[in-house]
């Protein structure tokens, strides 16, 4: 068994080197690299099927984040993400389990707000029986004993390691919101520099969570957010990283924004967002409709990266104005054994106004490109 694991590790390392090299070689053609399909036309969505895998595209991820509270009022955040990265469109021997087509990677993190503790874990594996995979028929992505699946209209997420675990039931309160304009979430001006991107922004959440230091899992409730995105040639080579916001507003609306930062310090004009009304109706927001001001910064003692740590977000046409801050400053993940990216992904809260009404918000923010290059599956 030990020898098998060493062989598996060597094969996995070689596959990861191949994946990373494909990104270091520069952007692929607009139609998609080496046979992979590009996101360049409108898409008609079908759920629950489209929550499943889309093997014709090179890169795909399923992203779960949530803000939870236990019976004593203590607050927590969690993140569970599954990545599928295509290695080669047509493996040399499809019947041979060692002939790798897709690599699967996953990140799992818990924020203990009261305990001021952030913990994360990562995994990577080739696809294979009982190792990792994703169903094409509906949501079911897994990597060993970490998984996300759809069952009876509910979304179930589960992950555990020696120190932490989540076992959660997520009930959609709104229909899936398709992000972008006319079905395409653009990331640049070039053909194919886009993705197909859908969000389930409001998921009533309940279940068991064990944070590091807990003797046993405890019951928690809250709200989660599920993002699913896939494409093949999304980013411009001059893009340094991005800032993503997923916020639940107390007036019943949900707000998603992403800002793609260029190397020269400017923001990619294709950056955009989505506002999901309390009724579930989703509307597209262009970069011109949104204002972002960074009010403070935090420096990581590990990576030495300097991240924004307080923001003012405005949508003037909706008279929406909120200030958002992390629940814990240090929510940085370093993932050398999977995506190879150091990034910040954390639970946040804020307050402000919507029209003449005072509001609060909770949610998650993701920031990449502040501590080294993107690389990896990003």
Secondary structure as the mmCIF struct_conf table of DSSP 4:
data_model
#
loop_
_struct_conf.conf_type_id
_struct_conf.id
_struct_conf.beg_label_comp_id
_struct_conf.beg_label_asym_id
_struct_conf.beg_label_seq_id
_struct_conf.end_label_comp_id
_struct_conf.end_label_asym_id
_struct_conf.end_label_seq_id
HELX_RH_AL_P HELX_RH_AL_P1 UNK A 2 UNK A 24
TURN_TY1_P TURN_TY1_P1 UNK A 25 UNK A 25
TURN_TY1_P TURN_TY1_P2 UNK A 30 UNK A 31
HELX_RH_3T_P HELX_RH_3T_P1 UNK A 33 UNK A 35
HELX_LH_PP_P HELX_LH_PP_P1 UNK A 36 UNK A 38
BEND BEND1 UNK A 41 UNK A 41
TURN_TY1_P TURN_TY1_P3 UNK A 47 UNK A 48
HELX_RH_3T_P HELX_RH_3T_P2 UNK A 49 UNK A 51
BEND BEND2 UNK A 52 UNK A 52
TURN_TY1_P TURN_TY1_P4 UNK A 55 UNK A 56
BEND BEND3 UNK A 57 UNK A 58
STRN STRN1 UNK A 59 UNK A 70
TURN_TY1_P TURN_TY1_P5 UNK A 71 UNK A 72
STRN STRN2 UNK A 75 UNK A 86
BEND BEND4 UNK A 87 UNK A 87
BEND BEND5 UNK A 89 UNK A 90
BEND BEND6 UNK A 92 UNK A 92
TURN_TY1_P TURN_TY1_P6 UNK A 94 UNK A 95
BEND BEND7 UNK A 96 UNK A 96
TURN_TY1_P TURN_TY1_P7 UNK A 97 UNK A 98
BEND BEND8 UNK A 99 UNK A 99
BEND BEND9 UNK A 101 UNK A 101
STRN STRN3 UNK A 102 UNK A 112
TURN_TY1_P TURN_TY1_P8 UNK A 113 UNK A 116
STRN STRN4 UNK A 117 UNK A 126
BEND BEND10 UNK A 127 UNK A 127
STRN STRN5 UNK A 128 UNK A 128
TURN_TY1_P TURN_TY1_P9 UNK A 129 UNK A 131
STRN STRN6 UNK A 132 UNK A 134
BEND BEND11 UNK A 136 UNK A 139
STRN STRN7 UNK A 140 UNK A 143
TURN_TY1_P TURN_TY1_P10 UNK A 144 UNK A 145
STRN STRN8 UNK A 146 UNK A 151
TURN_TY1_P TURN_TY1_P11 UNK A 152 UNK A 153
STRN STRN9 UNK A 154 UNK A 160
BEND BEND12 UNK A 162 UNK A 163
STRN STRN10 UNK A 165 UNK A 172
BEND BEND13 UNK A 173 UNK A 174
STRN STRN11 UNK A 177 UNK A 178
BEND BEND14 UNK A 180 UNK A 180
STRN STRN12 UNK A 181 UNK A 181
TURN_TY1_P TURN_TY1_P12 UNK A 182 UNK A 183
STRN STRN13 UNK A 184 UNK A 184
STRN STRN14 UNK A 185 UNK A 186
BEND BEND15 UNK A 187 UNK A 190
TURN_TY1_P TURN_TY1_P13 UNK A 191 UNK A 192
STRN STRN15 UNK A 194 UNK A 210
TURN_TY1_P TURN_TY1_P14 UNK A 212 UNK A 213
BEND BEND16 UNK A 215 UNK A 216
STRN STRN16 UNK A 218 UNK A 231
BEND BEND17 UNK A 232 UNK A 233
TURN_TY1_P TURN_TY1_P15 UNK A 237 UNK A 238
STRN STRN17 UNK A 239 UNK A 249
TURN_TY1_P TURN_TY1_P16 UNK A 250 UNK A 251
BEND BEND18 UNK A 252 UNK A 252
STRN STRN18 UNK A 254 UNK A 262
TURN_TY1_P TURN_TY1_P17 UNK A 263 UNK A 264
BEND BEND19 UNK A 265 UNK A 265
STRN STRN19 UNK A 267 UNK A 267
TURN_TY1_P TURN_TY1_P18 UNK A 269 UNK A 270
STRN STRN20 UNK A 272 UNK A 276
TURN_TY1_P TURN_TY1_P19 UNK A 278 UNK A 279
BEND BEND20 UNK A 280 UNK A 280
STRN STRN21 UNK A 282 UNK A 286
HELX_RH_3T_P HELX_RH_3T_P3 UNK A 287 UNK A 289
STRN STRN22 UNK A 291 UNK A 299
TURN_TY1_P TURN_TY1_P20 UNK A 301 UNK A 303
STRN STRN23 UNK A 306 UNK A 315
HELX_RH_3T_P HELX_RH_3T_P4 UNK A 316 UNK A 318
TURN_TY1_P TURN_TY1_P21 UNK A 319 UNK A 319
STRN STRN24 UNK A 320 UNK A 326
BEND BEND21 UNK A 327 UNK A 329
STRN STRN25 UNK A 332 UNK A 334
TURN_TY1_P TURN_TY1_P22 UNK A 336 UNK A 339
STRN STRN26 UNK A 342 UNK A 354
TURN_TY1_P TURN_TY1_P23 UNK A 355 UNK A 356
STRN STRN27 UNK A 357 UNK A 367
BEND BEND22 UNK A 369 UNK A 372
TURN_TY1_P TURN_TY1_P24 UNK A 376 UNK A 377
#
